């Protein structure tokens, strides 16, 4: 009580914002080519001990390093003894002025330099990843490029099949979610200090070749796919969906230990793709599908009690990473 449904789990942080301390993260600019930079914020572990590891923390669609859920996850990991690097992808949050354009579900030309810099900052300690929603998708796609990028990964509510996710958000019951997401994506795109092309501006105004800008599919077709070199939105969804890649060659890949967490009542991202990944039984890949939790929710009755901060999903992530380091 009172977060009894997937929608209320999803909206909990909006309906009852979490009280968080001031953001004291140390800015870390990361060059990604062409004069562009990503901005990350480095948070040390809370306490005097040396960090157990560095966790690269990735935001989701329309998010940034400043979003309350991401910051709460980071603080939970800091309490557990981890250093945390909160990365803003191209065009997101406080890094908006440092890079032209926007990010995608697969943006390895940006993410691989960020992972290399994260490995340097880890200074010989393990480098772990944690991705919320589309943040997990981006990290999954990076891991498909080669071994050794991360020593462990946790994803929560992450889309593994973009076409199914796009179809889900178009359901009539999700029209308010879709409107909120679209408003954030369009505003983020138009806020580009380097400008947008005339064709893109017409598309965002609903006068482009794909018609009204009234769906995530239309936005991805007009903005995301062409910006990242895909022939069409269908091509983008197919190539940037980790599930298809994992089904085709998952056993050939040297994946690190991975925990995939997904709620069966997630109103945004269907659980079927996570279940399909679990059925592959890939070595080291664990899939946990809960009955409840919504999208990036996972709030429990015990949240806020005792010394452990964060919600159920935050604490699960910290415990799993601690057990991974313990062998």
C-alpha positions as CSV (number, residue, x, y, z in Angstrom):
1,X,0.0,0.0,0.0
2,X,-0.7,2.3,-1.6
3,X,1.4,1.5,-4.8
4,X,-0.7,-1.5,-5.7
5,X,-0.7,-1.5,-9.5
6,X,1.9,-1.2,-12.2
7,X,0.8,2.3,-13.0
8,X,1.1,3.5,-9.4
9,X,4.4,1.8,-9.1
10,X,5.6,3.6,-12.2
11,X,4.3,7.0,-11.1
12,X,5.2,6.8,-7.4
13,X,8.2,9.1,-7.6
14,X,6.2,11.6,-9.6
15,X,3.3,11.5,-7.1
16,X,5.5,11.5,-4.1
17,X,8.9,12.9,-4.9
18,X,11.9,11.6,-3.1
19,X,13.8,13.9,-0.8
20,X,17.4,13.8,-2.0
21,X,20.6,15.7,-0.8
22,X,22.2,18.3,-3.0
23,X,23.9,17.0,-6.0
24,X,27.7,17.1,-5.3
25,X,28.9,15.0,-8.2
26,X,32.3,16.0,-9.7
27,X,31.9,16.8,-13.4
28,X,33.8,14.5,-15.8
29,X,33.8,15.6,-19.5
30,X,34.3,12.7,-21.9
31,X,35.4,13.5,-25.5
32,X,33.5,11.5,-28.1
33,X,34.8,13.0,-31.4
34,X,34.0,15.8,-33.6
35,X,34.5,18.3,-30.8
36,X,31.5,16.8,-28.9
37,X,31.7,15.8,-25.2
38,X,29.5,13.8,-22.9
39,X,29.2,14.9,-19.3
40,X,29.4,12.5,-16.4
41,X,29.2,13.1,-12.7
42,X,31.4,11.1,-10.3
43,X,30.2,10.3,-6.8
44,X,32.5,8.7,-4.3
45,X,31.4,6.0,-1.9
46,X,29.9,7.3,1.3
47,X,32.3,6.6,4.1
48,X,36.1,6.6,4.4
49,X,36.8,3.2,2.8
50,X,38.2,2.9,-0.7
51,X,35.5,2.1,-3.4
52,X,34.7,-1.6,-3.9
53,X,34.3,-0.9,-7.7
54,X,33.0,1.8,-10.0
55,X,29.5,1.6,-11.3
56,X,28.6,3.3,-14.5
57,X,25.0,4.4,-14.1
58,X,22.9,5.0,-17.2
59,X,19.6,7.0,-17.5
60,X,16.7,6.0,-19.7
61,X,14.7,7.7,-22.4
62,X,14.1,11.4,-21.7
63,X,16.2,11.1,-18.5
64,X,19.5,12.4,-17.3
65,X,22.0,12.3,-14.4
66,X,19.7,14.6,-12.5
67,X,16.5,12.4,-12.5
68,X,15.4,11.5,-8.9
69,X,15.2,7.7,-9.6
70,X,18.7,7.6,-11.0
71,X,20.1,9.7,-8.2
72,X,18.4,7.5,-5.6
73,X,19.9,4.4,-7.2
74,X,23.3,6.1,-7.1
75,X,23.0,7.1,-3.5
76,X,22.1,3.5,-2.6
77,X,25.2,2.2,-4.3
78,X,27.3,4.8,-2.6
79,X,26.0,3.6,0.8
80,X,27.0,0.1,-0.3
81,X,30.6,1.3,-0.9
82,X,30.7,1.8,-4.6
83,X,31.9,4.8,-6.5
84,X,29.3,5.9,-9.1
85,X,29.6,7.6,-12.5
86,X,26.3,9.0,-13.7
87,X,26.6,9.5,-17.4
88,X,24.5,11.9,-19.5
89,X,24.2,10.6,-23.0
90,X,24.4,13.0,-26.0
91,X,21.8,15.8,-25.6
92,X,20.7,14.9,-22.1
93,X,20.4,17.0,-18.9
94,X,23.4,19.1,-17.9
95,X,25.4,17.8,-20.8
96,X,23.0,19.3,-23.4
97,X,25.4,22.2,-24.3
98,X,28.4,19.9,-24.9
99,X,27.3,17.8,-27.8
100,X,25.1,18.2,-30.9
101,X,22.2,15.8,-31.5
102,X,20.6,13.2,-29.3
103,X,21.2,9.6,-28.3
104,X,19.7,6.3,-29.4
105,X,19.2,2.8,-28.0
106,X,22.4,1.8,-29.8
107,X,24.9,4.6,-29.7
108,X,28.2,2.8,-29.4
109,X,30.3,5.5,-31.0
110,X,29.5,7.6,-27.9
111,X,29.2,4.8,-25.3
112,X,32.5,3.0,-26.1
113,X,34.6,6.1,-25.4
114,X,32.6,6.6,-22.2
115,X,33.3,3.0,-21.2
116,X,37.0,3.4,-21.9
117,X,37.1,6.5,-19.7
118,X,35.1,4.7,-17.0
119,X,37.7,1.9,-17.0
120,X,40.4,4.5,-16.4
121,X,38.5,6.0,-13.6
122,X,38.0,2.6,-12.0
123,X,41.8,2.6,-11.6
124,X,42.2,-1.2,-11.5
125,X,39.0,-1.9,-9.6
126,X,36.1,-3.7,-11.2
127,X,33.9,-1.7,-13.6
128,X,30.2,-2.5,-13.3
129,X,27.2,-1.2,-15.2
130,X,23.7,-0.4,-14.1
131,X,21.1,0.7,-16.7
132,X,17.6,2.0,-16.0
133,X,15.1,1.4,-18.8
134,X,16.7,2.4,-22.1
135,X,20.0,2.9,-20.2
136,X,20.2,-0.9,-19.9
137,X,19.5,-1.3,-23.6
138,X,22.4,1.0,-24.5
139,X,24.8,-1.0,-22.2
140,X,23.5,-4.3,-23.6
141,X,24.2,-3.1,-27.2
142,X,27.7,-2.0,-26.2
143,X,28.5,-5.5,-24.7
144,X,27.6,-7.0,-28.1
145,X,30.6,-5.3,-29.7
146,X,33.2,-7.2,-27.8
147,X,34.4,-8.6,-24.4
148,X,35.9,-6.9,-21.4
149,X,33.9,-3.7,-21.5
150,X,32.2,-4.4,-18.1
151,X,32.7,-6.8,-15.3
152,X,29.0,-7.1,-14.5
153,X,25.7,-5.5,-15.5
154,X,22.3,-4.9,-13.9
155,X,19.4,-3.7,-16.1
156,X,15.9,-2.7,-14.8
157,X,12.8,-2.4,-17.0
158,X,15.0,-2.3,-20.1
159,X,13.5,-2.7,-23.6
160,X,15.1,-5.6,-25.4
161,X,12.7,-5.5,-28.4
162,X,12.2,-1.9,-29.5
163,X,9.3,-2.7,-31.9
164,X,7.3,-4.4,-29.2
165,X,8.0,-1.5,-26.9
166,X,7.0,1.1,-29.4
167,X,3.7,-0.8,-30.0
168,X,3.1,-1.0,-26.3
169,X,3.3,2.7,-25.7
170,X,0.8,3.2,-28.5
171,X,-1.9,1.4,-26.6
172,X,-4.8,3.7,-25.7
173,X,-4.2,3.2,-22.0
174,X,-0.8,4.7,-22.3
175,X,-1.7,7.9,-24.1
176,X,-0.7,10.1,-21.1
177,X,2.7,8.3,-20.8
178,X,3.3,8.7,-24.6
179,X,2.4,12.4,-24.4
180,X,4.8,13.0,-21.5
181,X,7.6,11.1,-23.3
182,X,7.1,12.9,-26.6
183,X,7.1,16.3,-25.0
184,X,10.4,15.6,-23.3
185,X,12.0,14.2,-26.5
186,X,10.8,17.0,-28.7
187,X,12.0,19.6,-26.1
188,X,15.3,17.9,-25.7
189,X,15.8,17.9,-29.5
190,X,14.8,21.6,-30.0
191,X,17.1,22.7,-27.1
192,X,20.1,21.7,-29.1
193,X,22.4,24.8,-29.0
194,X,23.9,23.6,-32.3
195,X,20.5,23.8,-33.9
196,X,18.3,21.4,-35.8
197,X,18.0,21.1,-39.6
198,X,15.0,22.6,-41.4
199,X,13.8,19.1,-42.3
200,X,13.9,18.0,-38.6
201,X,12.1,21.2,-37.5
202,X,9.3,20.5,-40.0
203,X,9.1,16.9,-38.8
204,X,8.9,17.9,-35.2
205,X,6.1,20.3,-36.1
206,X,4.2,17.4,-37.7
207,X,4.8,18.6,-41.3
208,X,7.3,16.0,-42.3
209,X,7.0,13.0,-44.6
210,X,6.0,10.7,-41.7
211,X,3.0,12.9,-40.8
212,X,2.0,14.2,-37.4
213,X,4.5,13.9,-34.6
214,X,2.1,12.0,-32.4
215,X,4.0,8.8,-31.6
216,X,7.4,7.5,-30.4
217,X,7.5,5.6,-33.8
218,X,7.2,8.9,-35.7
219,X,9.9,10.6,-33.5
220,X,12.3,7.7,-34.0
221,X,11.6,7.7,-37.7
222,X,12.1,11.4,-38.2
223,X,14.9,12.0,-35.7
224,X,16.6,9.0,-34.1
225,X,16.9,6.6,-37.1
226,X,18.4,9.1,-39.6
227,X,20.7,10.7,-37.1
228,X,22.3,7.4,-36.3
229,X,22.5,6.1,-39.9
230,X,19.6,3.7,-40.0
231,X,17.6,3.4,-43.3
232,X,14.2,3.5,-41.5
233,X,12.6,3.3,-38.1
234,X,12.0,-0.4,-38.8
235,X,15.7,-0.9,-39.5
236,X,16.6,1.0,-36.3
237,X,14.3,-1.1,-34.1
238,X,15.6,-4.3,-35.6
239,X,19.3,-3.6,-35.4
240,X,19.2,-1.8,-32.0
241,X,17.1,-4.5,-30.2
242,X,19.5,-6.6,-28.1
243,X,17.2,-9.6,-27.9
244,X,17.5,-10.4,-31.6
245,X,21.3,-10.2,-31.4
246,X,21.4,-12.4,-28.3
247,X,19.1,-15.0,-29.9
248,X,21.3,-15.2,-33.0
249,X,24.8,-15.3,-31.3
250,X,24.4,-15.1,-27.6
251,X,26.5,-18.2,-26.9
252,X,29.3,-16.9,-29.0
253,X,29.7,-13.8,-26.9
254,X,31.9,-13.4,-23.9
255,X,29.3,-11.7,-21.8
256,X,30.0,-10.6,-18.2
257,X,27.6,-11.7,-15.4
258,X,24.2,-10.0,-16.0
259,X,21.1,-9.5,-14.0
260,X,17.9,-8.5,-15.9
261,X,15.0,-7.3,-13.7
262,X,11.6,-6.8,-15.2
263,X,8.1,-6.5,-13.8
264,X,5.2,-8.4,-15.4
265,X,2.9,-5.4,-14.9
266,X,5.3,-2.9,-16.6
267,X,2.9,-0.7,-18.5
268,X,5.6,0.7,-20.9
269,X,7.9,-2.3,-21.8
270,X,6.3,-5.7,-22.3
271,X,7.8,-8.5,-20.2
272,X,7.8,-11.0,-23.0
273,X,11.3,-10.0,-24.3
274,X,12.9,-10.5,-20.9
275,X,11.2,-13.9,-20.6
276,X,12.5,-14.8,-24.0
277,X,16.0,-13.9,-22.9
278,X,15.6,-16.1,-19.8
279,X,14.6,-19.0,-22.0
280,X,17.9,-18.8,-23.9
281,X,19.7,-19.8,-20.6
282,X,22.8,-17.9,-21.6
283,X,25.8,-18.5,-19.3
284,X,26.0,-15.9,-16.5
285,X,22.7,-14.2,-17.6
286,X,20.0,-14.2,-14.9
287,X,16.5,-12.9,-15.6
288,X,14.2,-12.0,-12.7
289,X,10.6,-11.3,-13.6
290,X,8.5,-10.1,-10.7
291,X,4.7,-10.0,-10.6
292,X,4.7,-6.4,-9.6
293,X,6.9,-3.3,-9.9
294,X,5.7,-1.3,-12.9
295,X,8.2,0.5,-15.0
296,X,11.3,1.5,-13.0
297,X,9.1,1.2,-9.9
298,X,9.9,-1.7,-7.6
299,X,8.7,0.1,-4.4
300,X,8.1,-2.1,-1.4
301,X,6.5,-1.6,2.1
302,X,9.9,-1.8,3.7
303,X,11.3,1.1,1.7
304,X,12.6,3.9,4.0
305,X,13.0,1.6,7.0
306,X,16.3,0.8,8.7
307,X,19.7,1.8,7.5
308,X,19.3,0.7,3.9
309,X,18.4,3.6,1.6
310,X,16.6,3.4,-1.7
311,X,13.7,1.2,-2.9
312,X,13.5,-2.5,-3.4
313,X,15.0,-2.4,-6.9
314,X,17.9,-0.2,-5.7
315,X,18.7,-2.5,-2.8
316,X,18.5,-5.6,-5.0
317,X,21.0,-4.0,-7.4
318,X,23.5,-3.2,-4.6
319,X,23.2,-6.7,-3.1
320,X,23.6,-8.4,-6.4
321,X,26.7,-6.4,-7.2
322,X,28.2,-7.0,-3.8
323,X,27.7,-10.8,-4.2
324,X,29.2,-10.6,-7.7
325,X,32.4,-9.0,-6.2
326,X,32.4,-11.6,-3.4
327,X,32.6,-14.4,-6.0
